Amino acid sequence: MSGKPGLRDVARVAKVSLSTASRALAQPGLVSPEVRARIEQVCVELRYIPNRTAKRLSVDRSDTIGVIVPSIANPLFAPAIDGVRTVLDARNFGMLINSAELDPLRELKQVRTFLEHGVDAILTLMPVHDEQLFELLEYSKIPAVFINSARSETTHPFVEHDNFGAMRAMAQKVIDAGHREIAIISGPRSSTPIIFERTTAALETLAGSGVQPSLDWMIECDYDPVPARAAVRALLTSGRVPTALVCTGDQHAAAAVIEAQALGLRVPEDISVTGCNDVPLALLCEPQLTTVRLPYRELGETACRLALEMLEGNTPQRRTLLPYEVIERGSLGRPRTA
């Protein structure tokens, strides 16, 4: 064989028709797994690489999804991205990823870039958006799915965790353990609707049991370990010490456990700590965190499937609410006695 191999060469070596070889690479679901595996193996052996650009010109599809995350540095988004990847791998689609750094205008620019590169659909995990984004999506007619976004801002399909229900369940678990001296630690409530929703859920649940944290027991701080630990230290050395810290995320909860222990407090004998999300960090604390498990991988998988449904001409349901699960470990106990 001289020169670069073509699809005809692949079909000949794999002993299939040209149309079957084409379907195996363009629409693998239409070909039996055995035939598809044989064709893929021949592609590897011949070093044949399909021309995606040529395919896009012929069928007006790139088989590529654009994904925008609020931050590459935040480990919370990794399982969601991997969930998207899993679904796309099964369909032989590719993925482009960009980080908007929590800037709606940056997100808008990235969507324009994705459109210029001909992606077939867009998934965004940004919590808030510029109004021009919706105008652009409406004009372009591209399928788009919003993930953990502010619901009132879009008529597109969106997938979200039950953040309010998750935090309400955890706050109630702390109350049921007998705690009444409870502080709340969260990120800035103005930063994302998710944090505002979780904090509101905790406060309303506590209020329903007659618990009203004082203002100096409602701590808002950054997620980085140094400021998070500093905020916990300031709280625990200010005089009256709560018996429980309800945190809206596992990062703050882990910082609280470490700082409490550094101050000589036992967890949970002297102070209980709870988190939310159930990221791997929750298992690295000693004791391990009692928290709420939110299915981040399923978040990405579900959103991706909705986008692919739209590509096939279907109209998926507008809202998908994913369940949560309270995970009881060792950081929550009964309140200390005087």
Buried (B, 14 or more C-beta within 10 A) or exposed (E): EEEEBBBEBBBBBBEBEEEBBBBBBBEBEEBEEEBBEBBBEBBEEBEBEBEBEEBBEEEEBBBBBBBBBBBBEBBBBBBBBEBBBEBBEEBBBBBBBBBBEBBBEBBBBBBBEBBEEBBBBBBBBBBBBBEEBBEBBEEBEBBBBBBBBBEEBBEBBBBBBBBBBBBBBBBBBBBEBEBBBBBBBBBEBEBBBBBBBBBBBBBEBBEEBEBEBEEEBBBBBBBEBEEBBBBBBEBBEEEEBBBBBBBBBBBBBBBBBBBBBEBEBEBBEBBBBBBBBBBEBBBEBEBBBBBBBBBBBBBBBBBBBBBBBBBEEEEBEEEBEBEBEBBEBBBBBEBBEE
